[in-house]
Amino acid sequence: MNAEAPDSSYRQSAAILFADVAGYTALMQQHEQAALAMLKQYKQIIYEESPRFAGEVVQYYGDGCLLLFASAAEAARCAVSLQRAFRSQSPELSVRIGIHQGEVVRDEAHVYGDCVNIAARIESMGIPGAVLLSGEVQAALAEDASLAAAPLGKYALRHVSQPVEIFALTGDPLAVPKPEQLLRKGIAYQIDNTPEPSASLQILVVEDDMIVGAHISMVLAEAGYGVLGLMPTGEAALAQIRTLPPDLILMDVQLKGKLDGVDTAAQIYQEFRIPVIFLTANADAATFTRAKSAFPYAFIQKPFQPQALLRAIELVVQRIQEEQEAQAPAAAAAPAASPPRPDHLFVRDKDRMVKLKLGDIRYVEAERNYCRIHTQQRQYLLSTPMKAVEGHLDPEQFVRTHRSFVVNLAAIESLDEYYLYLGDQAIPLSKAYKDAVLQRLNRM
């Protein structure tokens, strides 16, 4: 009878660093070749940087990487060095890093334990370019002035019994998330986690360099925008637009195939009138002059800073909104000849504009010079008077019930002498508007 093999596992105190590429899984599903090229670049940087801080690469989990260090300081310094290397790439690699310390269990091939789980949960809450720390790691770094950190709050993490206080390393080149930017992987004890909006601007990326296209897609996704796809040619982009049109298109000027970016954008302008932003490495006068013929909304030179791209998108959204407002008087004067009324509007939500379908609006409430839009999922507070918002609403779908309320007729479930009821929500029905409201309701 053979003797039972001895247990080869043992315990070790360590600082645990967990890193992964933001958006990698979605990219792998859509563009496998680009994802694999990015993963190779990511692993090469880890291979080159970690030995400088006596870091041990224990294992990879797809795009996730687990490293162990003898001390929290070495782990933190390695994390800063890694982010510097990731962000110096062209395009930069969008990587999140989380660090925790404590006791782990090891065997010949793997590392286990609650501390590993906590490091992974902390990493998952971050944003690209950030290094998040547990309170234990921050306490170990407290005397090191070169590794300053900002508090982000205390969170309950999935499968972790006790709340974990989280910090973010600060300083160049690190990104420091605002509390509301933390990905919703935990429940805040001290921070209000406002739900994400139900809809966002849908953007099509047309770029024949898959790595650059993947970077653009990740920047958009992390900013809260929807990415309808990444198309390598103008012909593929036109086919996509005819099937599922986007709200906005980011277009490389130089494309492979019969149609380059300018030709494709010109055809899009003629057929669809969808806004196009050009991205190009060629900023010479001839290219710019030719690009103008396709009526783009913006022209951005590569390599670009993510913030510059996001600001350009916000300006385009503002321009679209202004154009819609300018068309409103003409539509009222000649409704038969006017284009169909848009079924959505764009509203500001923190640092971006989001697309809100009119049918999702239950009611709008005036608050002095502000107004609050209520949907089933959440609310949007706008620094816009009620009258301006009402001008964007379909008068066949919405009705004013009170000087401070406009209601979606489809949301009304019941009414009495003084109120309309949207489920459990009572909306006042004032005498001045009552007759007009009753005429709009299909009463027996």
N, C-alpha and C positions, 0 to 999 in steps of 0.2 A: 504494500500500500504506500502510495506516494505521500510525502509530508506536505501539508498546506504551505503555499508560498507565503513568505513573510510580507507584512504590510510595509510597502516602501514609502508611504506618505510621511510627511513631517510638517511641523509648523515653523513659520518664519515671520518676523516683524519686518514690514516694508512700507514704502510709499508706493501707491499704485496709481499709475497714469493710464487713462483710457482715452483713445482718440478714434474718431471716425470722420469720414468724408460726408458732409451734409448733402443730402439729395442723391446719394450714390445709387440707392436701390431703384428709384424711379428712372434715373439715367440708364442703368443697366437694362431695364425692361424696354426702353425705347431705342438706345444706341449702344449696343454692346461693345463695339470696337472703340468708341470714344471712352467708354467707362473703363475698359481694360487698360487703355493707354494712361488714363489718369491714375488708376490704381498702381501701375508700375512706377510712375513718377513719385507718388506718395510713399511707397515702400522704400524707394531708393533714398529719399530724404531721411526717413526714420533710420535706415541702416547707416547712413553717414553721420547723423547727429547724435544718436543715443550713446555711442561709446565714449564720446567726449565728456559725458556726465556719469560714467559708470552705470549706464542703464542697460537692463537686460530685456530684450524682446522675448517675451514668453510665448505668445501665440497671436495669430491673426484670426479674426472672425469675419471673413469677407473683407469689407473695408474697415472694420474695427481692429484696433491693435492694442494689446495689453503689454505694458512695460512695468518692471519693478526697479526700485531704487533703494539704496541704503538709507536715504534721508529725504525729508520733505523738501529741503532746500535744493538738493540735486534734481529732484523731479520737477520743481518749479522752474529752475533755470533751464532745464532741458525743454520744457514746454514752451518757454519764451523763444528759445533758439529755433525750435521746430516751427512755431508760428511765423517767425521772421523768414525762415526758408520757404514755407508754404506760400506766404504772401508776396514773396519776391519773384515767383514764377510768372510767366506770361502765357496764358492767363493764370491768375493766382488760384491756388487750391483752397477750397472752402472747407476748413477742418474745424471741428469742435474738440476741445480737450477738457477732461475732468480729472481731478486728483483727490485721492483720499489716502489715509494711512491707518495701519493697524495690523492685525495678525491674519495671515493667510495660511491655507493648507496646500502643500505641494506634493505631487508625485513625479514620476519620471517625465510626464508629458503635459500636465495641466496644473492650473492654480485654481483653488476654490475658496469659498468663504463669503460671509456677509460683506466684508470690506471690498471685495471685488465687485459685488453687486452694487454697492453704494457708489463706487467710482464710476461705474457704467451709467447709473441713473443720473448722477451729477452731470456727466458729459452730455447726456441726451437733452438736458434742459438748456444748453448753451446756444450761442449763435456762432456762425463762422468767424474765425479769428479770435475767439475768446478762450481764456483759460479759467475755468471755474474750480474753486477749492471748497472742501468741507471745512467746518469750523475747527476740526482737529489739525488740519494742515495749516490754516491761518494762524492758529495759536503757536505752532512750531516755527512760523516765519515772523512772528511779531517783532523780534529784535533785529531783523534784517531790513534795513532801510531801503535796500535795492530791490526788494520784492514787496512793494506796497499793494494792498488789495482794498476793494470797495465792498461793503456789505450789500447783499441783495435780498436778504430776508430768510425766514425759516420755513421749510417745506416738509410735508409728509410725502415720502417717496414710495412708489409701489413696491410691495414686499419688504419694506423696511419698517421695523416696529416703532422706532423713535423718530421724531422730527429731526431734520438735518439743517443746520444753518449753512448758508452758501455765500461765498465771496467770489469776486472776480479780480484777477490780477490786473493792474493798471500799468500804463506807460506804453511807449512805442515798441512794437507795432500792434499792440493788442487792442481788440475790440472789447468794450465794456457794455454789456446789455443793460438797457433800462429794465426795471422789474417787469413791466408789461410786455417786454420783448421775449422773455423766457418762454421756451416752448412748453406747451401744456402737458408735461409729463409728471407733474406733482401738484399737490394741493397746498396753496399758500396759507400759512398761519397768520402772516402779517401783511400780505399784499393782496389786493383785489385783482383776481384774474378775470378780466373782461373776456367774454367769449369772442372767438374770431368771427368776422362777418361771414354771412352765408354766401355772398357772391363777391367776385372781384373782377377787375379788368382782365379780359382774356387776350393774350398776346401770342402771335405766331412769330417764331424766330426763323429767318431764312439765312443760312450760313453754311458754306461748303467745308469749312474747317471744323471738324466735329469737336475737337477739344475746346476751341473758342466758343462754339455754339453751346457746349455743355456748361461752360463757365457763365455765359449769359443767362442760360436757363436757370442755373442755381441762384444767381443774383436776383432774378425776378421772383423765383419761388420763395426765397428767404424774405423778400420785401412784401410778400402776401399777394402777388399777382398770379393769375392762372396762366400756364404755358400750354397752349393748344398743341404744340408740336415743334420739332426742329427739322426744317426742310433743307436739303443740300442744293436744290436747283430751283430756278424760277418756275419750270414746268410743274414740279411737284407742289410748289407753293400755290399755284393757280388751281390745281386739282383739289387741294385741301380747302381753299377758300370757297370753292363752289359747293363743297360738301358741308363744311362747317365754318362760316365766316368769323374771323376774330374781330375784336374791337380795335386792335392796333397791330402793326407789323413792324418788326425790326429787320432791316434788309441790308445785307452786305452788297456793296456795289459790284465787286468782282465775284461772279458766280460761274461755275462750270456749266456747260450745256449751251443750247442755242440762244437762250435768253440770259443776258446778264441782269444785274440788279436794277439798272435804270430802265431797261426794256420791260422788265417784269412790273416795276412800280408804275410805269406809264400805262400799262394794260390794266393794272388794278385801279388806277385813277379813272380810266375811261369806263370800266365795267361796274366797279363797286363803290368808289369814293371812300375807301377805307384809309385812314391816316397811315402814312409810312414814315419811319425814321431811318435814315441811312446811317450805316456804320461802315467805315472804310479806312484802310491804311493809306490810301492815295488822297492827299488833300491838295493836290495841285489845282491851278486855276481851271484847266481844261476839264478835269473830272468834276469839279464843283459846278461849272457852267452847264455841263451836260446833265448833271444830277438835278439841277433846278428845273429842267424841262419836264420832269416827272412830278412836279409840285409836292415835294416832301414837306413834312411838318418840322423836321429837324435834320441836322447833318452833324454827326459825331465822328471825330477822328480816333482811330485805333493807334496804340492801345489806350483804353479809356479807363477812368476811375468809376467804380460802381455808383458812387454818389452822383457823379455827373450824369450818368445814364438815367438814374431814378428821378433826378430833378427835371431832365428833359421830358420824361414820360409825364410827370405831373403838369408841366407847362402845356403839353399837348392835350391832356385831359381838360385843362382849364379852357384851352382854345375851342375844343369841341363843345363844351358847355356854353361858351359865349356865342358860338355859331348857332346853336339850337335856340338860344334866347333871341337872337336876331331874326330867326325865321318865324318866331311865334306871331308877331303882328301881321306878317304877310299871310300866314296860314289862316288867321282870323278873317282877313279881308277877302281872301279868295280860297275858301276851303276846298272847292272842287278841283282846283289845279294844284293844290299844295301836296307835298309828299306826306306819307303816313306819319302820324304822330309817334315819336319814339316810345317804346314800351318800358323805358328805364331812364334813370338819371344817375349821375355820378355825385357822390357826397364825400366830404372829407372825413376820414377816420384816422385820428392821430396823425402820422406822418405820411399818409398816402391817400389816394382817391379810390373809392370802391364803387363798383357797379351795383345799383339797387333796382330790382325790378319793381315797377309800379304796382303790380298785382300783389306783391308781398307786403305792401304798406297797409296796415290796418287803420291807422289814423295819424293825424298830424296835430300837434298841440302847440299853441303860441305861448312863449314866455318872454314878454316884453319885446326886445329887439332880436330875440333868438326864437328858434322853434325846435321842437323835438319830434322826430319821426319814429313811430312805434311799429315794429314788425312782430311776428310771432316769437322770434328768437331773441331780439335785442332792441336797443334804442340808439338813435344817432342824434346828438345835440349839434345843431348848426348855428353859426353866427350869421343867420339870414332871417329876415322877417317873414312871417307867414305868407304875406301877399306874394312875395317872390317865388316861394315854393309852390303855392297854389297855382301859379301860372304854368308850371311844368306838369301839373296833374291833368288827366283826361276828365273834362267836365261830365262826360257820360258815365264815368266810373266813380267819381268822388263828389261829395256834397258837403257844403258847410252847414253845420248843425248849431253853431254857437259862434260868437265872435272870436273864440279862442280854439275852435276845433273844426277840422275837416275830416270826414270819415269816408272810408271805402264802403260803398253800398253792399258789396259782396260779403263784407265781414259782419254785417248787422244780423243778429240772431233773434232779437225780440225788442220790444219797446213798450213804454207806458206813457203816461201823460207828460212826464218831465225828462225822461231819459231814454237813450238807445243803449242796448246791451250787446257788447262784443264778447260773448262768453261771460266771464265774471267781471269784465270791465264795463262800468257805467259811464256813458258819455252824455253830458248835458244837452238837452234839446230845448233851445230858447224859443220864446214866442215869436221873435222876429223871423226865424228861419223855419218854423214848424210846418207851415203850409207847403212850402217848397219841398221840404223833405218828404212829407206824406205823399205828395204828387209823384215823387220818384220811386216810391215803394210800390210793389205789385200787390195791392191790398184787395181783399175780397169784400 
